[in-house]
Amino acid sequence: MLSGAALTRFRKNLLAWFSQFQRDLPWRRTRDPYHIWLSEIMLQQTRVRAVIPYYERFLARFPTVDALASAPEEEVLRLWSGLGYYSRARNLQRAAQQIVARHDGLFPRDLEEALALPGIGAYTAAAILSIAYQEEHAVLDGNVARVLARLSAVRGALRANGAWQGLQKTATHLLANKSPGDWNQAMMELGATLCSPRSPQCLLCPVGEFCEARKRGFADLIPEKRAKRDTVEVTLAALVLLDTQNRALLLPPPNGAKSSAADDVPTLVSRTWHFPTVSVHFDAAAVELKKFTEKSLFAGRKFSAKLQPLSKVRHAVTYRAVTVLPFQVRVEKLPNVCGAKALDLDNLSSLHVSNLTRKVAQAATKDPLTKKQRAASA
């Protein structure tokens, strides 16, 4: 590990670089722990560019922890709609409710109390406490771990055989105690911009002189690539059931225990509002969807309407490659299904729906026959 004059120069170089070249991000303009907490949750597994508009809309609607804690869950999820990983939003609100009830509406400064909140892990707690309160906690996420592994020329899988614990010790050792918030952000910024997974820009790195992997010529080989899980092909059929007023039937978020099956429909629709959807065999999609419709929507009654196929939809959920075969049917009156809603295809944003559901709606609205029928009834 670096020490003495070398450690002092390392810290000085990195902080100077961050001060000059950091990206102008909305959550960097504040020390408000609620704003920083929200940004950290939204940034989990999501790119910065995608997060910014959601972050700004969410704060406009829920400007305080109290506002978030007291809001209807449906409204919170609607504002999160399209960002994915909806458990983040549910945990965010649950944590807000605990903060209001137990911490007078302020994110706790104590590490153990922060870790006790829903959705808060070691990295998230360290980031919030260091940036908002200048508490001395070193962050370790994928970006920081990659930087540290290259600095120390750590080979192999970073999450195996105690490597992650070693990297956490290194992160804590390097932490600039006088400015832990800026330091943690500088480490994350370096990993997100210059010290990227592929083709790291070593010539521009402010701390390149300290990098062992660069000196040895294998910075681009760290970290070791993890073996990818085999892709599972999944086929779904979705029904766009329209009445004479061009309103579509949407079913409420599925409840119940999460299935481990690769074609688990509640997981694939992200447990949000969705069109009637069922897992099918590709060559028998229409037949199987019709059986599902008769059983689940029309209480076992015969359903004689012809299914009009729409354009195929492609979607990806973690390791699953999903093909959705949408079908459209027009009926005089939508079936009375418990909890369901009738909604115009252009008004889906009033509910929290997944990107998969949006893609199915787009397939329906772009269909030439649908356009003609919608124009005729307008």
QUINOR-V759249 format. One record per backbone hydrogen bond with DSSP energy under -1.0 kcal/mol. NH is the residue of the N-H (numbers start at 1). CO is the residue of the C=O. E is the energy in kcal/mol with one decimal. If there is no record, write none. Layout:
nh,co,e
NH,CO,E
NH,CO,E
This chain:
nh,co,e
6,3,-1.1
8,4,-2.0
9,5,-2.4
10,6,-2.4
11,7,-2.5
12,8,-2.3
13,9,-2.8
14,10,-2.2
15,11,-2.5
16,12,-2.0
17,13,-2.1
18,14,-2.4
19,15,-2.3
20,16,-1.5
21,17,-3.0
22,18,-1.8
25,23,-1.2
28,25,-2.1
29,26,-1.3
36,32,-2.3
37,33,-2.7
38,34,-2.5
39,35,-2.2
40,36,-2.3
41,37,-2.1
42,38,-2.5
43,39,-2.2
46,43,-1.5
51,47,-1.7
52,48,-2.0
55,51,-2.9
56,52,-2.3
57,53,-2.2
58,54,-2.9
59,55,-2.1
60,56,-1.7
61,57,-1.7
62,58,-3.2
68,64,-1.9
69,65,-2.7
70,66,-2.0
76,72,-1.8
77,73,-2.7
78,74,-1.8
79,75,-2.0
80,76,-1.1
83,80,-2.6
88,85,-2.0
90,86,-1.9
91,87,-2.7
92,88,-2.1
93,89,-2.1
94,90,-2.3
95,91,-2.8
96,92,-2.1
97,93,-2.3
98,94,-1.9
99,95,-2.6
100,96,-2.3
101,97,-2.1
102,98,-3.0
103,99,-1.9
105,99,-2.2
106,103,-1.9
114,110,-2.2
115,111,-2.6
116,112,-1.1
117,114,-1.6
120,117,-1.6
125,121,-2.6
126,122,-2.1
127,123,-2.5
128,124,-2.5
129,125,-2.6
130,126,-2.1
131,127,-2.3
132,128,-2.7
133,129,-1.3
135,129,-2.1
137,135,-1.8
145,141,-2.9
146,142,-1.8
147,143,-1.9
148,144,-2.6
149,145,-2.5
150,146,-2.0
151,147,-2.3
152,148,-2.0
154,149,-2.9
160,157,-1.1
163,160,-2.0
166,162,-1.9
167,163,-2.3
168,164,-2.1
169,165,-1.8
170,166,-1.9
171,167,-2.6
172,168,-2.3
173,169,-2.1
174,170,-2.3
175,171,-1.3
177,175,-1.1
179,176,-1.4
183,179,-2.5
184,180,-2.6
185,181,-2.1
186,182,-2.6
187,183,-2.4
188,184,-2.3
189,185,-2.7
190,186,-2.4
191,187,-1.9
192,188,-2.1
193,189,-1.7
195,190,-3.0
196,194,-1.5
201,194,-2.5
202,200,-1.7
204,201,-1.4
208,205,-1.1
210,207,-1.8
211,208,-1.5
212,151,-1.9
213,150,-2.5
215,211,-1.8
216,212,-2.0
218,213,-2.3
221,218,-1.5
222,219,-1.4
224,156,-1.0
232,319,-2.1
234,321,-2.6
236,323,-2.9
237,278,-2.7
238,325,-1.4
239,276,-2.6
240,327,-3.5
242,329,-3.0
243,247,-1.9
246,243,-1.8
248,343,-3.3
249,241,-1.5
250,341,-2.8
251,274,-3.5
264,261,-1.5
268,264,-1.9
269,265,-2.1
270,267,-1.6
271,266,-2.2
272,269,-1.1
273,352,-2.1
274,251,-2.0
278,237,-2.2
280,235,-2.2
284,281,-1.5
285,282,-1.1
288,284,-2.6
289,285,-2.6
290,286,-2.1
291,287,-2.0
292,288,-2.2
293,289,-2.5
294,290,-2.5
295,291,-2.1
296,292,-3.1
297,293,-2.1
298,293,-1.5
300,294,-3.4
301,298,-2.3
308,328,-2.8
310,326,-2.7
313,324,-2.7
315,322,-2.5
317,320,-2.3
320,317,-2.9
321,232,-2.4
322,315,-3.2
323,234,-3.0
324,313,-3.2
325,236,-3.0
327,238,-2.6
328,308,-2.9
329,240,-2.3
331,242,-2.9
337,335,-1.2
340,337,-2.0
341,250,-2.4
343,248,-2.5
347,344,-2.3
350,347,-1.6
351,348,-2.1
358,354,-1.9
359,355,-2.3
360,356,-1.9
361,357,-2.3
362,358,-2.4
363,359,-2.0
364,360,-1.7
365,361,-2.6
366,362,-2.1
371,367,-2.4
372,368,-2.0
373,369,-2.3
374,370,-2.7
375,371,-2.3
376,372,-2.0
377,373,-1.6
